[in-house]
Amino acid sequence: MRTLGRFLILTAAMSAGAASAADPTYVTGSVPAPVYTVVPPAERLTVLGVFADASREMQFVMAILLVATVVSLAVWALSLGKVGKADAKGVAGALGRLRIVRSAGVPLGCLAASYVMFSSFLGISNVRPAPSLTVVAPGLAEAALAIMLGLLATTVAVVCERHLEGRVRRAAA
C-alpha cells in the first residue's frame, strides 16, 4: 500500500506540467502515508455502471460480445445431440460458428478497447491541467471491460469447440 502511495505521489508530481519539469524538486526522507477514503456505495463504479456510461458504439460492441458468448453456449448445447446421431453437416456447421466467435472475439474486444483508449487520450490531451487518475479510471475500466468480454467470448467458443471435436473423435473411434 505504501508503494502505491508513493507511486500516486510521483504520478501527481509528474502530471504537474512543464513548470515542474523546469524546476525539479526531490522528496527526501520518508514520505507520509496518504490517507485513503472509501467511496460510498452509491458512488462506486460497477460493471453495469461502466456499461451504462459507455458510448452507444461501445455498448453495441459489448452487447455483441455478450451475445456471442451466449450463442456459443447455445450452439454447443444444441450440437451435443447431433454428435451421437452422426449428423456430420450439423456438427460441421456448429464447429464453423464456434470458430467464427473464436476468431473474432479477442480482435473485436481489442479494437473496442483501443477505440476507448484513443478517445480518452484525445480528451486528456485537450484538458489543462491534466486530469487525475480518478477522472481517467472510468475510461480505462471501459477498455478493460471490452477486452474482458472479447476474451470471455473467445474462451467460451474455444472450450465448446474443443469439447465438440473431442466428442466427434470419440464417436468416430
Secondary structure, DSSP 8 states (H G I E B T S, - for coil): -HHHHHHHHHHHHHTT-HHHHHS-----S-----------GGG---HHHHHHHS-HHHHHHHHHHHHHHHHHHHHHHHHHHHHHTT-HHHHHHHHHHHHHHHHHHHHHHHHHHHHHHHHHHHHHHTSSS---HHHHHHHHHHHHHHHHHHHHHHHHHHHHHHHHHHHHHHHH-
